[in-house]
């Protein structure tokens, strides 16, 4: 997902590729605000079976079943 740095609105890749800047901020306030890609969102982590805030160190210390 792509997010606006200013208003935190979410956009898909199609909107981000077409606009480059946040269309909501541009239309409502006339301000140009960049859209940024965020890879690790809570919803994506949940699908992957991970908990937000879990570090790689704590993940590597989990017991391994043999």
MARLO-377857 format. One record per residue (C-alpha): z, y negated, x. Coordinates in nm, 2 decimals, decimal comma, always signed. Example, Ala and Ser with C-alpha at 12.3 -4.5 7.8 and 13.67 -1.06 7.14 Angstrom:
2
     zz     yy     xx
  +0,78  +0,45  +1,23
  +0,71  +0,11  +1,37
END
This chain:
66
     zz     yy     xx
  +0,00  +0,00  +0,00
  -0,06  -0,36  +0,10
  +0,21  -0,62  +0,03
  +0,21  -1,00  +0,02
  +0,43  -1,15  +0,29
  +0,52  -1,44  +0,05
  +0,57  -1,29  -0,30
  +0,61  -0,92  -0,21
  +0,34  -0,82  -0,46
  +0,17  -0,48  -0,41
  -0,20  -0,42  -0,38
  -0,42  -0,12  -0,32
  -0,67  -0,10  -0,03
  -0,96  -0,21  -0,25
  -0,80  -0,54  -0,34
  -0,68  -0,60  +0,02
  -1,03  -0,53  +0,16
  -1,19  -0,77  -0,09
  -0,94  -1,05  -0,08
  -0,77  -1,04  +0,26
  -0,51  -1,29  +0,12
  -0,28  -1,25  -0,18
  -0,48  -1,33  -0,49
  -0,17  -1,41  -0,69
  -0,04  -1,67  -0,44
  -0,38  -1,82  -0,40
  -0,44  -1,85  -0,78
  -0,09  -1,97  -0,88
  +0,01  -2,19  -0,59
  -0,31  -2,24  -0,39
  -0,14  -2,09  -0,09
  -0,31  -1,85  +0,15
  -0,07  -1,56  +0,23
  -0,17  -1,25  +0,43
  -0,15  -0,90  +0,30
  +0,02  -0,65  +0,52
  +0,00  -0,28  +0,52
  +0,33  -0,08  +0,50
  +0,30  +0,29  +0,58
  +0,65  +0,41  +0,52
  +0,75  +0,31  +0,17
  +1,04  +0,48  -0,02
  +0,80  +0,65  -0,27
  +0,59  +0,79  +0,02
  +0,90  +0,91  +0,20
  +1,03  +1,09  -0,12
  +0,70  +1,27  -0,16
  +0,73  +1,38  +0,21
  +1,08  +1,51  +0,15
  +1,25  +1,25  +0,36
  +1,53  +1,01  +0,28
  +1,49  +0,64  +0,35
  +1,70  +0,53  +0,65
  +1,69  +0,87  +0,81
  +1,63  +0,85  +1,18
  +1,42  +1,08  +1,40
  +1,74  +1,16  +1,60
  +1,93  +1,28  +1,30
  +1,62  +1,47  +1,18
  +1,59  +1,65  +1,51
  +1,96  +1,76  +1,50
  +1,92  +1,94  +1,17
  +1,96  +2,32  +1,19
  +1,65  +2,52  +1,23
  +1,62  +2,85  +1,04
  +1,49  +3,14  +1,23
END
